[in-house]
């Protein structure tokens, strides 16, 4: 199940949870600060919306849908794309999850959870008590 979380960090250190991409576009995309868009177990259509808005290279998007990518860091004209692996150990079982990160001037996009959807790597960093 795809989960997308949006958090806007304003220039004056306010942390605001956003409900969806349209709310981000209407209220926050032109403000000083940056948005963190965290996609957990996304479908391809979720990534196409972000690709179009943030002008992400189609091969970076393809890499996000393929869980067998090697760790790497690629610089593009408007963002940096990073892939690394998270190792998760539970019940004597080691699992490897691919984490994809897009770093742009006013955004960070994280994509994960496709290989091991019962474990959310960024859940511990995301404060669910924050609201608008």
C-alpha positions as MATLAB code, in Angstrom:
seq = 'XXXXXXXXXXXXXXXXXXXXXXXXXXXXXXXXXXXXXXXXXXXXXXXXXXXXXXXXXXXXXXXXXXXXXXXXXXXXXXXXXXXXXXXXXXXXXXXXXXXXXXXXXXXXXXXXXXXXXXXXXXXXXXXXXXXX';
ca = [
       0.000    0.000    0.000;
       1.411    3.322   -1.085;
       1.821    5.988    1.605;
       2.928    9.511    0.757;
       3.820   12.006    3.479;
       4.440   15.689    2.822;
       6.192   17.978    5.263;
       7.096   21.594    4.589;
       9.965   23.193    6.505;
       9.664   26.966    6.331;
      12.498   29.459    6.259;
      11.624   30.442    9.850;
      11.833   26.835   11.141;
       8.143   25.923   11.090;
       7.400   22.265   10.321;
       4.038   21.822    8.615;
       2.396   18.559    7.617;
       0.687   18.820    4.230;
      -2.184   16.576    3.208;
      -1.442   16.106   -0.500;
       0.520   17.346   -3.492;
      -2.149   19.832   -4.560;
      -2.020   21.492   -1.150;
       1.754   21.761   -1.492;
       1.426   23.343   -4.945;
      -1.266   25.818   -3.890;
       0.103   26.910   -0.519;
       3.801   26.113   -0.161;
       5.609   25.661   -3.491;
       6.442   29.390   -3.756;
       7.393   29.921   -0.109;
      10.887   30.133    1.346;
      11.877   26.715    2.714;
      11.786   23.161    1.425;
       9.410   20.229    1.211;
      10.137   16.636    2.200;
       8.041   14.194    0.195;
       8.349   10.684    1.583;
       6.949    7.854   -0.535;
       6.567    4.465    1.107;
       5.919    1.559   -1.288;
       4.844    3.879   -4.148;
       3.288    2.951   -7.453;
       4.711    4.243  -10.729;
       1.950    6.860  -11.128;
       2.981    8.472   -7.810;
       6.464    9.008   -9.194;
       5.288   10.390  -12.546;
       3.596   13.338  -10.811;
       6.838   14.174   -9.017;
       8.923   13.588  -12.139;
       6.855   16.092  -14.078;
       6.787   18.783  -11.390;
      10.422   18.582  -10.275;
      11.813   17.750  -13.742;
      13.357   14.454  -12.629;
      15.138   12.321  -15.228;
      13.113    9.307  -16.357;
      16.051    6.955  -15.689;
      16.121    8.074  -12.037;
      12.434    7.218  -11.802;
      13.086    3.840  -13.420;
      15.825    3.200  -10.840;
      13.298    3.840   -8.060;
      11.031    1.116   -9.402;
      13.852   -1.425   -9.661;
      14.894   -2.783   -6.255;
      18.098   -4.315   -7.619;
      20.069   -1.122   -8.131;
      23.566   -0.729   -6.753;
      24.252    2.192   -4.423;
      25.226    5.300   -6.368;
      25.192    9.075   -6.434;
      24.385   10.979   -9.636;
      24.406   14.741  -10.153;
      21.922   16.288  -12.546;
      21.557   19.978  -13.400;
      18.706   20.522  -10.917;
      19.118   17.723   -8.337;
      21.307   14.972   -6.943;
      20.042   11.402   -6.940;
      21.328    8.950   -4.315;
      20.647    5.241   -3.905;
      21.804    3.384   -0.821;
      20.832    0.211    0.996;
      19.352   -0.142    4.442;
      19.928   -3.436    6.218;
      17.129   -4.636    8.457;
      17.491   -7.621   10.811;
      14.454   -9.209   12.435;
      13.672  -12.757   13.567;
      17.078  -14.032   12.427;
      16.395  -12.726    8.940;
      18.480  -10.046    7.212;
      16.641   -7.918    4.658;
      18.046   -5.258    2.384;
      15.919   -2.295    1.405;
      16.812    0.198   -1.294;
      16.476    3.858   -0.298;
      16.213    6.430   -3.103;
      16.747   10.129   -2.416;
      16.318   13.159   -4.657;
      17.971   16.311   -3.288;
      16.991   19.566   -4.972;
      17.218   23.250   -4.158;
      13.931   23.334   -2.231;
      12.965   19.680   -1.861;
      13.998   16.260   -0.692;
      12.144   13.217   -1.974;
      12.646    9.836   -0.327;
      11.386    6.595   -1.847;
      11.528    3.286    0.002;
       9.560    0.325    1.317;
       9.098   -1.482   -1.975;
      11.192   -4.496   -0.995;
      10.254   -4.752    2.668;
       6.902   -2.991    3.197;
       6.419   -3.995    6.842;
       9.383   -1.846    7.891;
       9.348    1.938    7.377;
      12.921    3.282    7.539;
      11.865    6.943    7.849;
       9.028    6.381   10.318;
      11.331    7.142   13.245;
      12.212   10.515   11.675;
       8.670   11.524   10.845;
       6.773   13.204   13.651;
       3.165   12.126   13.146;
       2.004   14.586   15.799;
       2.825   17.598   13.607;
      -0.165   19.178   11.957;
      -1.146   22.362   10.153;
];
